[in-house]
Amino acid sequence: MTAKPLLLIVEDDDAFARTLQRSFERRDYDVIVASGPSALEALLLTRTPDFAVVDLKLAHSSGLSCVETLHTHRKDMIIIVLTGYASIVTAVQAIKLGATSYLAKPANTDDIERAFGKVDGDAQVPIGARQTSIKTIEWERINEVLADTGFNLSETARRLGMHRRTLARKLEKRRIV
């Protein structure tokens, strides 16, 4: 009898984590859930997952630190970063830290499981010209500075020269759920 693959979900939204957990359990995975970096560290003392799904923006921290911890713990672990705050900067950082894929929300169980099977890059992906709007450039710059400051809103606002509440409104307005 083959052991079920062990999936770790690092997600601070309890309802979403439970939904994802039940969905993967129906697909014959053993699933464990951590709500943040400290819970992750505790779980890794006793378990070593085969797969991980990590939310980029956790309540008081960045999921990027979790990606780094997981990759250090097991180099061949397949790590998927799932985020409602997708940006080029965080995608690049996630891959550099050991993630194998980066998915923007909304993503379902099928999307995540498909990403588990695609650990190598695809050189045949079509390259298309894309017009970048001013709002997209602003959004990517905000996310770049946000990642540089360790997701500290006050410091990000200071570096961008905007009021903290304005930054918070912009982040909430562009949220992808």
N, C-alpha and C positions, 0 to 999 in steps of 0.2 A: 504494500500500500504506500502510495506517494504522499508525503506531507504536503499540506496546503501551504501556498506561499504566504509569507507574513508581510502585511502592509501596515505601515505606520502613517497615520494622518496627523499632521501638526496644524491645528486650526483652533482659533479662539472663539468662533461662533458655534456654540454647542448644538444648535438645531441643525446647522449645515453639516457639522461633523457627524452627528447621529445619522442623518440621511445618507451621507456618503458611506458611512460604516455599514449600514444595513444593505445598501446597494451592492457593495463589494462582498459582503458575507453571502449574499444570494448567488454571487458568481464564484463561490467556493474559495474565498481568501480568509485567512485569519487576520483580524483587524484589531490594532491597538491605536489609541488616540492620546495625543499630548496637546495641552492647551498653550504651550509656550516653551521657551528654552530650558527652564528649570525642570519642568515635567519631562521634557525630552531627555535631559541628562539622567534623570532617575530611571526612566524606561530602558535606556541603553546599558545600564548596569546589569540588567537581567535578560534582555532580548536583543537580537540583531536582525532587523528587518531585511527583506529582500527588495522591497519597494517602499518608497515614501512619497507622499503628497504633502507639500508644504505651502501654507498660505504666506504670501509675501509680507502682508501687513498684519502683524499680530497686535494685540491690545497695547502693550507698552514696549514692543521691540520689533525688530526686523526679522523676517523669516530667513533672510540671507545668512544670519549667524547660525541658524538651524541647519541650513544646507551645508555650510562649512563643517559643522560638527558631525553631521551624518556622513559626509564624504571622508572625513578623517577617520571615523569609526570603521567604515567599510568602503574601500575604494570602488568596488564593483556594484554598489547599491544603485538601483535606478531611482533617481530623484526627480520628481516633477514639481515645478513651482507653479502654483495656481494663484492668480491675482486679479483683483478688480482695479488695480492701479498699474496697468501695463505701461511700460516705457522701454525704449531702446536701452537706456543706461542700466536699468535693473535687470533686463534680460541678459545683457552682456555680463554683468557681475554675477548673476546666478549661474551661468554656464562656466565662467572662470572658477567659481567656488565649488563646482562639482555637479550641478544639476544637469540632467540629460535632456530635459525639455522645459519649456516655459509656456504656459497656457493662460490666456485671458479669460476671465469669467464673462459670461456664463459658459461653463464647460460641464458636460455631463459625464457619467461613468464610462460611456462608450469612448468619448474623447480621451479621457485619462488612460483607459486600458489600451487604446490604440497607441498612445504615446509611450506606454511601457514597452511596446514591441518595436519602437523606432528609436533605438539608442544611437544609431549612426546618422551622420548628416546625409543629406540628399543633394548631390551636385547637380541634379537635373531640375531643381526647382526653378520655374520660370522667373526671370527678372523683368519687372515691368517698370515703366516710368510712372511715378506717382507725384502728383502735385501736392505739396505740403502747404497747408494753410498756416496762417499766423497763429491761430489758436493751437494747432498741433505742435508747432515749434515752441510756443510758450509752455504747453503741457509737458513736453519732453524736457525742457530746461528746468521746470519746477521739479520734476522727478529726478533729474540728474543731481540737483542741489540737495534735494531731500535724501537721496541715497548717500551723498557725500557727508551729510550731517548726522547720519545714523537715524534718520527719520525724526529728527528733532524739529518740530514746527517753528518754534521761536527762532532758532538759529537759521533755519531755512528762510524765513521771512526777512530776517535781518540781512542775510547775504543777497537776497533778491531786491532789497530796498522797498518792501511792501509791508503793510500792517499785517499782523498775525491773523486777525479775523478775516481779512481779505483773502489771505492764503487758504485759510480753513474753508471759506465759502467756495473758492475755486476748486479745491480738492473734492468737496462734497458734490459740487455741480457736475463734475466729470466722472464721478464714481460709476463703475461698471459692475452691476450686480447680477 
